[in-house]
Amino acid sequence: MTSKPTHPVQFVSPVDDEVRSQGLAALGIVFVKPILLLPHIFLLLLYSVAIHVVVWIGYWYILFTGGKPYWVENLELIYLEWISRTFAWFTGTTDAYPTFGTDENHPAQVEVVEAPEPQNRVLALLGILLIRSVFALPHLFILLWLTLGTIVLAWIGFVVVLATGSLPLALHAYFVGFHQWWARTWAYIAALTDEYPPFSLKL
């Protein structure tokens, strides 16, 4: 019996028996994988400029109406899914190359339960005043350090995959938990959810 998710944002990436491409692992070891992601990185940098404006507009909608229009939430979800898949491929959480934008058939998915309305207008006002992000600073500080460690663990994972053809289950679980923590933190900042993210790598 599976337990019910305790948070409205979940990052999901199947185990797939932990079989991984040894060719991709070799590319990861020699730092070629980031080069293969350059088209995504370039487009995501442009998208990130626009999405900050979209998020800010979303705060105003929440303040006056209690919720956001579909187009605002959809653009936020596309960004969250896209950047999550891109980094998941880099770390070897999945061997499926990230799609540009959203893709319901991709093995790595960010599942977000729609926030109940009305959403918290006080938090929306704090978002407008650029204060809401301050609440997420403890998470961002920890995640920045975890990101450095995750890059090292990803490189170790590439070595293991190259030698054995599989990724240890513990490493996969860590990567999924790491990507999920990032997704929850950003979803909170963007008001995709008003639920504060837990300080946890647990799935």
Stockholm file with secondary structure:
# STOCKHOLM 1.0

chainA/1-203         MTSKPTHPVQFVSPVDDEVRSQGLAALGIVFVKPILLLPHIFLLLLYSVAIHVVVWIGYWYILFTGGKPYWVENLELIYLEWISRTFAWFTGTTDAYPTFGTDENHPAQVEVVEAPEPQNRVLALLGILLIRSVFALPHLFILLWLTLGTIVLAWIGFVVVLATGSLPLALHAYFVGFHQWWARTWAYIAALTDEYPPFSLKL
#=GR chainA/1-203 SS CCCCCSSSEEEECCCGGGBCCHHHHHHHHTTCHHHHTHHHHHHHHHHHHHHHHHHHHHHHHHHHHSSCCHHHHHHHHHHHHHHHHHHHHHHTSCCSCCCSSCCTTSSCEEEECCCCSSCCHHHHHHHHTTCHHHHTHHHHHHHHHHHHHHHHHHHHHHHHHHHHSBCCHHHHHHHHHHHHHHHHHHHHHTTSCCSCCCSCCCC
#=GC SS_cons         CCCCCSSSEEEECCCGGGBCCHHHHHHHHTTCHHHHTHHHHHHHHHHHHHHHHHHHHHHHHHHHHSSCCHHHHHHHHHHHHHHHHHHHHHHTSCCSCCCSSCCTTSSCEEEECCCCSSCCHHHHHHHHTTCHHHHTHHHHHHHHHHHHHHHHHHHHHHHHHHHHSBCCHHHHHHHHHHHHHHHHHHHHHTTSCCSCCCSCCCC
//
